[in-house]
Amino acid sequence: MSLDPVFTPAPERHVLVKALANRSFLIGLVITASIALMALLSFFWTPYDITRLQVADRMQGLSLVHPFGTDHMGRDILSMIMIGARNSIAVAIVAVGIGMGLGVPLGTWAAARGGWADEALMRVNDVVFAFPALLTAVMITAIFGPGAVNAIIAIGIFNVPVFARIARAGALSLWPREFILAARASGKGKALITIEHILPNIVSLLLVQGTIQFALGILAEAGLSYLGLGAQPPMPSWGRMLFEAQTRMAVAPHLALFPGLAIVVTVLGLNLLGDGLRDVLDPRLRRER
């Protein structure tokens, strides 16, 4: 029996070259990196202090002084977009981390154990998936109260069964393979096989799913903030900026235009990045193409 893994990973340099040659990956990387850099910059500098209300400058249009205009309280919209990016990314990162940190061990454990453990995990997953993600997050934040922390927990809880199912499916496809059988014949336990052989061979699946859940996390955070269940004032959020702009669309459409574009562009960039990663890392696509 061969001890070779399911696929032979391409050399790192070859993978990098192929990734940069992939249009979806490159565009997604540029967009995502730009949003991330904007969020990072907001820790050190923003054009204006958003905690200072300038009533005399309220509802200004686009200008050199305020490139994105000002809101109904005179706050600079560009500065709020920058800080809102920081909050959205932070919520999505932690929520995806919770989902991956709990879901992957559960999924690989269920695949290794089989039997009642596997069946129980799938039935719990079915129950969780019966409720829409945003509705689940609304229920949790409504019970425990609004705030960024509760939004993170709510989104993270929904991510757990997603990663559990992905990890389980990937692991189940590997357990019958010859190199796994050889590892078992050599005396390795299921836990060690999972760590040494299963996880390295499903990491590409997890990375691709991670980018998808990251985009969904940003959408969920914006939705919760729109409903008043996400980050609370004075901390800006793209979703709450949309909520505050909805009654002023006729007189100041820019109030909704820029936070809406921020959400669309960020999610688009993450989806393109995920598509590119899938094309580069998925061994089946490499063989087909």
C-alpha distance (Angstrom), angle and dihedral (degrees) to the residues before:
residue distance angle dihedral
M1 . . .
S2 3.76 . .
L3 3.78 121.1 .
D4 3.79 91.7 -156.4
P5 3.81 115.7 124.4
V6 3.77 122.9 -115.0
F7 3.78 91.1 -89.5
T8 3.75 134.9 3.2
P9 3.78 108.8 -116.6
A10 3.77 114.7 -127.4
P11 3.79 116.1 -114.3
E12 3.79 112.4 -83.6
R13 3.79 92.5 -114.5
H14 3.80 91.6 51.4
V15 3.82 91.3 49.1
L16 3.81 91.0 50.0
V17 3.80 92.4 49.5
K18 3.78 91.3 47.9
A19 3.79 91.4 47.7
L20 3.79 93.2 51.6
A21 3.81 89.3 48.0
N22 3.80 90.5 55.0
R23 3.80 108.8 94.8
S24 3.81 95.9 -153.3
F25 3.79 92.6 49.0
L26 3.81 93.5 46.8
I27 3.81 95.3 48.0
G28 3.79 91.6 43.7
L29 3.81 91.5 48.1
V30 3.81 92.5 51.1
I31 3.81 92.9 48.5
T32 3.81 94.7 44.1
A33 3.81 93.1 45.2
S34 3.82 90.9 49.6
I35 3.81 92.2 52.4
A36 3.81 90.8 45.5
L37 3.81 92.0 49.9
M38 3.80 90.4 49.0
A39 3.80 89.8 51.6
L40 3.81 91.5 47.3
L41 3.81 91.6 48.7
S42 3.81 90.0 53.9
F43 3.82 89.5 67.5
F44 3.81 89.4 64.8
W45 3.81 106.8 23.5
T46 3.78 143.1 11.9
P47 3.81 126.2 171.2
Y48 3.81 91.1 -113.6
D49 3.79 139.6 12.8
I50 3.80 105.0 -104.3
T51 3.81 92.5 -160.2
R52 3.82 90.3 67.6
L53 3.78 113.7 82.5
Q54 3.81 115.5 -146.1
V55 3.79 103.8 -169.5
A56 3.80 91.8 176.8
D57 3.82 89.6 60.9
R58 3.81 96.8 47.5
M59 3.82 121.1 139.4
Q60 3.79 95.4 5.5
G61 3.78 117.4 164.9
L62 3.78 128.4 -128.5
S63 3.81 113.5 -52.1
L64 3.78 142.3 146.7
V65 3.79 89.5 -96.2
H66 3.82 93.0 49.4
P67 3.84 108.5 20.2
F68 3.82 92.5 -171.5
G69 3.80 96.0 31.1
T70 3.80 127.4 -122.6
D71 3.79 133.4 -77.1
H72 3.80 131.6 -123.2
M73 3.80 90.5 -76.6
G74 3.78 96.2 47.8
R75 3.81 94.6 -105.0
D76 3.79 118.7 146.9
I77 3.81 108.8 -106.3
L78 3.82 94.4 -153.1
S79 3.80 90.4 57.0
M80 3.80 90.3 48.3
I81 3.81 91.5 49.2
M82 3.82 90.0 52.6
I83 3.80 94.2 50.7
G84 3.80 91.2 41.0
A85 3.80 88.6 56.9
R86 3.79 89.3 55.6
N87 3.78 92.3 52.3
S88 3.81 95.2 45.1
I89 3.80 93.1 49.0
A90 3.81 92.8 46.1
V91 3.81 92.3 51.5
A92 3.81 92.5 46.6
I93 3.83 94.3 47.0
V94 3.80 94.7 50.5
A95 3.82 92.9 42.0
V96 3.82 91.9 51.2
G97 3.80 89.3 45.1
I98 3.81 90.4 54.2
G99 3.78 91.7 47.7
M100 3.79 94.2 47.3
G101 3.80 95.0 40.4
L102 3.80 92.7 54.5
G103 3.79 102.7 26.1
V104 3.80 99.9 51.0
P105 3.83 95.2 53.8
L106 3.81 90.3 45.6
G107 3.80 93.4 48.9
T108 3.80 95.8 46.3
W109 3.82 91.0 44.3
A110 3.81 91.5 52.3
A111 3.81 91.3 48.4
A112 3.81 91.2 49.6
R113 3.80 95.7 46.2
G114 3.80 99.5 38.5
G115 3.79 119.4 176.9
W116 3.79 118.4 66.0
A117 3.81 94.2 -6.0
D118 3.79 92.5 56.7
E119 3.80 92.3 43.9
A120 3.81 93.2 48.4
L121 3.81 92.5 50.7
M122 3.80 92.2 50.4
R123 3.80 92.9 49.7
V124 3.81 91.5 50.3
N125 3.81 88.4 48.9
D126 3.80 89.9 51.8
V127 3.80 90.7 53.3
V128 3.83 92.4 49.6
F129 3.80 92.8 46.4
A130 3.81 89.9 51.7
F131 3.81 87.6 74.6
P132 3.82 120.2 64.1
A133 3.81 113.1 -112.0
L134 3.79 95.5 -119.1
L135 3.81 92.3 46.6
T136 3.81 90.3 51.9
A137 3.79 90.8 49.8
V138 3.82 91.1 48.1
M139 3.82 90.8 51.1
I140 3.80 92.9 50.7
T141 3.80 96.0 45.3
A142 3.81 90.7 44.3
I143 3.81 89.9 55.4
F144 3.80 98.8 42.6
G145 3.80 97.6 30.8
P146 3.81 135.4 -105.0
G147 3.78 122.9 -62.8
A148 3.78 143.1 105.4
V149 3.82 93.8 -91.2
N150 3.78 93.9 53.8
A151 3.81 90.2 45.1
I152 3.81 89.4 54.3
I153 3.81 91.5 49.8
A154 3.80 92.2 47.1
I155 3.81 94.7 50.0
G156 3.80 91.7 41.4
I157 3.81 92.6 53.4
F158 3.79 90.9 55.3
N159 3.82 90.5 49.0
V160 3.81 92.3 57.5
P161 3.83 97.8 75.2
V162 3.81 90.8 41.7
F163 3.80 92.8 59.0
A164 3.80 91.5 37.5
R165 3.81 90.7 57.8
I166 3.81 93.7 45.1
A167 3.82 92.8 47.8
R168 3.80 92.0 45.8
A169 3.80 93.6 49.9
G170 3.79 92.2 48.1
A171 3.80 92.8 46.5
L172 3.80 94.1 47.5
S173 3.79 90.2 54.7
L174 3.81 89.8 54.9
W175 3.81 103.7 44.3
P176 3.85 95.0 76.4
R177 3.83 92.5 48.9
E178 3.79 120.3 113.3
F179 3.80 97.4 -117.1
I180 3.82 89.9 54.9
L181 3.80 91.1 48.8
A182 3.78 89.1 49.9
A183 3.80 90.7 51.2
R184 3.81 90.5 50.9
A185 3.78 90.8 48.1
S186 3.80 89.3 53.9
G187 3.79 89.8 60.4
K188 3.80 101.9 -100.4
G189 3.78 116.9 148.0
K190 3.77 124.5 -126.4
A191 3.79 93.4 -104.9
L192 3.81 92.7 53.6
I193 3.79 92.2 45.0
T194 3.79 89.9 51.6
I195 3.79 92.2 52.1
E196 3.80 98.0 41.5
H197 3.81 102.2 35.1
I198 3.81 114.0 10.4
L199 3.80 101.4 48.3
P200 3.84 96.7 46.8
N201 3.80 89.4 52.8
I202 3.81 96.3 50.2
V203 3.80 97.9 41.8
S204 3.82 91.3 99.2
L205 3.82 90.5 56.2
L206 3.79 90.3 49.9
L207 3.81 93.5 48.5
V208 3.78 93.1 51.6
Q209 3.81 92.3 45.9
G210 3.79 89.1 46.3
T211 3.82 92.3 59.9
I212 3.81 90.4 48.7
Q213 3.81 92.6 49.8
F214 3.80 89.8 45.5
A215 3.80 89.9 58.4
L216 3.80 91.1 45.4
G217 3.80 89.1 48.8
I218 3.80 91.3 56.6
L219 3.81 90.1 49.0
A220 3.81 91.2 48.1
E221 3.80 91.9 48.9
A222 3.80 90.6 50.0
G223 3.80 90.3 48.8
L224 3.80 93.1 50.0
S225 3.80 91.6 46.9
Y226 3.80 90.0 49.2
L227 3.80 87.8 56.5
G228 3.80 91.2 46.8
L229 3.82 94.0 -109.1
G230 3.80 99.2 106.1
A231 3.80 131.7 64.2
Q232 3.79 110.4 -10.1
P233 3.83 129.6 -135.1
P234 2.94 137.1 -51.0
M235 3.82 85.8 33.0
P236 3.81 107.3 83.2
S237 3.78 122.6 -129.9
W238 3.79 129.8 -175.0
G239 3.80 91.6 -129.3
R240 3.79 94.9 51.1
M241 3.80 90.5 46.3
L242 3.81 87.3 58.7
F243 3.79 90.8 48.7
E244 3.81 92.6 51.1
A245 3.81 91.0 47.2
Q246 3.81 98.1 51.8
T247 3.82 95.3 84.7
R248 3.80 92.5 46.6
M249 3.79 100.6 48.1
A250 3.81 93.7 112.0
V251 3.80 95.1 55.7
A252 3.83 101.6 28.6
P253 3.81 113.4 20.7
H254 3.80 90.9 166.8
L255 3.81 88.8 73.5
A256 3.81 89.6 72.1
L257 3.80 98.8 26.8
F258 3.79 99.1 70.4
P259 3.83 101.4 42.4
G260 3.81 88.1 44.3
L261 3.80 90.9 51.4
A262 3.81 90.1 47.0
I263 3.81 90.9 56.6
V264 3.82 93.8 44.1
V265 3.80 95.2 47.0
T266 3.81 93.9 45.7
V267 3.80 94.1 49.2
L268 3.81 90.9 44.2
G269 3.80 91.3 51.7
L270 3.80 92.7 49.4
N271 3.81 92.5 47.8
L272 3.81 91.5 50.0
L273 3.79 89.5 47.5
G274 3.80 90.4 51.1
D275 3.80 92.0 49.0
G276 3.78 90.5 50.4
L277 3.80 92.6 48.2
R278 3.79 90.2 50.2
D279 3.80 91.6 51.8
V280 3.81 92.6 48.3
L281 3.81 101.4 38.9
D282 3.80 104.8 32.9
P283 3.82 106.0 97.1
R284 3.79 93.1 -156.8
L285 3.78 91.3 56.7
R286 3.80 90.0 47.4
R287 3.81 90.2 55.2
E288 3.80 93.3 45.3
R289 3.78 93.8 49.4
